[in-house]
């Protein structure tokens, strides 16, 4: 074989490999997008079911969210806060990143408890965004004026897995029905009016004495 022909063959082989890699990459991206769409759709139904508990239950239980589906949502931690998984995962991440998984789960419990309580909004994003960026607000990360992009991949992966379990109804309520919590280093004025349910890690959790949200 002439050396020039050999070079052409190598170039053709490289071009074929690159084209194959591009196609594979596009297929993977398409699969992740489909998984994300499926997760967001399921999450919306699960969110409705959680909000309806004690009121009017849905006629047919929604499908649960799988782990790959949940992880496909907001893969780089910078999506807008407009779906249940992202809003819940970002809250878990910003309120409790770096804490034990059990403490992160407890934060998720508070959000889900509020979702099912008539004194709070009927969607997770509305629960999280209750208040304003300038305050007063219900969750400190939402009103601190800083960017809301999740920066630590490992912690955000854990937060999304906890959010998935919470939406699926697979998360044990560690807080005893708490609707409020604060960091140990902060003692808000409202704490004296509420009933302490548990202390977990760096957090203290509460519920109102009469079950009425304030």
C-alpha positions in Angstrom: 0.0 0.0 0.0 1.3 3.4 -0.9 2.1 5.6 2.2 -0.3 8.2 1.0 -3.1 5.7 0.9 -2.3 4.6 4.4 -2.5 8.2 5.6 -5.9 8.6 3.9 -7.1 5.4 5.6 -6.0 6.6 9.0 -7.6 10.0 8.4 -10.8 8.3 7.3 -10.8 6.1 10.4 -10.2 9.1 12.7 -13.1 10.9 11.0 -15.4 7.9 11.4 -14.5 7.6 15.1 -15.1 11.3 15.7 -18.5 11.1 13.9 -19.4 8.1 16.0 -18.4 9.8 19.2 -20.5 12.9 18.2 -23.5 10.7 17.5 -23.1 8.8 20.8 -22.8 12.1 22.6 -25.9 13.5 21.0 -27.8 10.3 21.8 -26.7 10.5 25.5 -27.8 14.1 25.7 -31.1 13.3 24.1 -31.6 10.4 26.6 -30.8 12.7 29.5 -33.2 15.4 28.2 -36.0 12.8 28.0 -35.2 11.5 31.5 -35.3 15.1 32.8 -38.7 15.8 31.1 -40.1 12.5 32.6 -38.8 13.4 36.0 -40.3 16.9 36.0 -43.7 15.6 34.7 -43.8 12.9 37.5 -42.6 15.4 40.1 -45.5 17.8 39.2 -48.0 15.0 39.8 -46.4 13.8 43.0 -46.3 17.4 44.2 -50.0 17.7 43.6 -50.6 14.4 45.5 -48.5 15.6 48.5 -50.3 18.9 48.5 -53.7 17.1 48.4 -53.0 14.9 51.4 -55.7 15.5 54.0 -57.7 17.3 51.3 -58.7 15.7 48.0 -56.4 12.8 46.9 -55.7 12.2 43.3 -57.8 9.4 41.6 -54.8 7.5 40.4 -51.3 7.5 42.1 -48.6 9.0 39.9 -45.5 7.1 38.9 -42.4 7.4 41.1 -39.3 9.2 39.9 -36.2 7.1 39.2 -32.7 8.0 40.3 -31.4 8.6 36.7 -34.4 10.7 35.9 -33.9 12.9 39.0 -30.2 13.3 38.3 -30.9 14.3 34.7 -32.8 17.4 36.0 -30.6 20.5 36.3 -27.3 18.6 35.8 -25.0 21.6 36.3 -27.0 23.3 39.1 -27.9 26.5 37.4 -31.4 25.9 35.9 -34.2 28.4 36.8 -36.2 27.5 39.8 -39.3 26.5 38.0 -39.8 22.8 38.7 -40.4 20.8 41.9 -37.2 18.8 41.8 -34.9 21.8 41.2 -36.6 24.0 43.8 -36.5 21.2 46.5 -33.0 20.1 45.7 -31.6 23.6 45.7 -33.3 24.3 49.0 -31.8 21.1 50.5 -28.4 22.0 49.0 -28.2 25.6 50.2 -29.7 25.1 53.6 -27.8 22.0 54.6 -24.9 21.3 52.2 -21.9 19.9 54.1 -24.2 18.4 56.8 -25.0 14.8 57.3 -27.5 13.2 54.9 -30.0 12.8 57.7 -29.9 16.6 58.4 -30.4 17.3 54.7 -33.4 15.0 54.8 -34.8 16.9 57.7 -34.8 20.1 55.7 -36.6 18.3 52.9 -39.2 17.1 55.5 -40.0 20.7 56.4 -40.6 21.7 52.8 -42.8 18.7 52.2 -44.7 19.3 55.5 -45.4 22.8 54.4 -46.5 21.6 51.0 -49.2 19.5 52.7 -50.3 22.2 55.1 -53.1 24.5 54.3 -51.3 27.5 55.8 -48.6 27.4 53.0 -48.6 27.5 49.2 -49.6 24.5 47.1 -46.4 24.0 45.1 -42.8 23.4 46.3 -41.4 26.3 44.3 -44.0 28.6 45.9 -43.2 27.3 49.3 -39.5 27.9 48.8 -40.0 31.4 47.3 -42.5 32.5 49.8 -41.5 36.0 50.8 -39.1 38.0 48.6 -35.4 38.3 47.7 -35.2 41.3 50.0 -37.0 39.6 52.9 -38.9 38.6 54.9 -38.6 35.2 53.4 -39.1 31.6 54.7 -35.7 30.2 53.6 -32.5 32.1 54.1 -30.8 31.1 50.9 -33.6 32.5 48.8 -33.3 36.0 50.3 -29.6 36.4 50.8 -29.1 38.2 47.5 -26.4 35.8 46.3 -26.4 33.6 43.2 -28.4 30.5 43.6 -26.2 28.2 41.4 -25.2 24.9 43.1 -21.5 24.8 43.0 -20.6 21.5 44.8 -21.4 18.6 42.5 -21.3 15.9 45.1 -23.5 17.7 47.5 -26.0 18.6 44.8 -26.2 15.0 43.7 -27.1 14.0 47.2 -29.6 16.8 47.4 -31.4 15.7 44.2 -31.5 12.1 45.5 -33.1 13.3 48.7 -35.5 15.5 46.8 -36.5 12.4 44.6 -37.2 10.3 47.7 -39.2 13.1 49.3 -41.4 13.6 46.2 -41.8 9.8 45.9 -43.0 9.6 49.5 -40.1 7.4 50.3 -38.5 9.7 52.9 -39.2 9.2 56.6 -40.2 12.4 58.4 -37.4 12.9 60.9 -38.8 16.1 62.2 -42.1 15.1 63.9 -44.1 17.2 61.5 -42.0 20.3 61.8 -42.9 23.4 59.8 -40.0 25.5 60.9 -36.3 25.2 61.7 -33.3 27.4 62.4 -29.5 27.0 62.7 -28.2 26.4 66.2 -26.2 29.6 66.0 -29.4 31.7 65.4 -32.3 32.0 67.9 -35.2 33.7 66.1 -37.8 35.5 68.1 -40.5 33.1 67.0 -38.8 30.1 68.5 -40.2 30.7 72.0 -43.7 30.5 70.7 -43.4 27.1 69.0 -42.9 23.6 70.1 -39.5 22.1 69.6 -39.8 18.7 67.9 -36.1 17.6 67.4 -32.6 18.8 67.2 -30.6 17.4 64.3 -27.0 18.2 63.5 -26.8 22.0 63.3 -30.5 22.5 63.2 -33.5 22.8 65.6 -37.0 22.0 64.3 -40.4 23.3 65.5 -44.1 23.1 64.9 -46.8 25.6 66.0 -48.6 24.7 69.3 -52.0 24.8 67.6 -50.9 23.5 64.2 -51.6 26.9 62.6 -48.8 28.3 60.4 -47.8 31.9 61.0 
